[in-house]
Amino acid sequence: MINGMKNISGRRIASARKRNNNWITQQELSDAAIARGVQLDRAAVAKIENGLRGVLDYELLTISEILGVELDWLLSERATPAAAEPAAPPHPDELEEPAPSRPQPPARDENRALIFL
């Protein structure tokens, strides 16, 4: 913990959320995160901004994408946020192979009984 704060990016998140008269509310940030599959309610956003809650790496990455700021800026001392460049879609040759499917458990034999001695 730094000076009782549980994160170093909360004030930056609040600043980016309120910048340039394009305010996004905590609820709108929460809704956008949830739409991206990151469960972050409005109260969690408020706690992050106030340093009362830690922020997970994938949450911080999602927040930086939503707010359009570089991830590095959220974690640094730079004075102004630099706009994050949208990521280029991956080339089809660079896509990861799908994970192998998990083996299925053997079929259950209903006629078998367990005997404990």
Secondary structure, DSSP 4 states (H G I P E B T S, - for coil): -BTTBS-SSHHHHHHHHHGGG----HHHHHHHHHHTT----HHHHHHHHTTSS---HHHHHHHHHHHTB-HHHHTS--SSPPBPPPPPPPPGGGSPPPPPPPPPPPPP-TT------
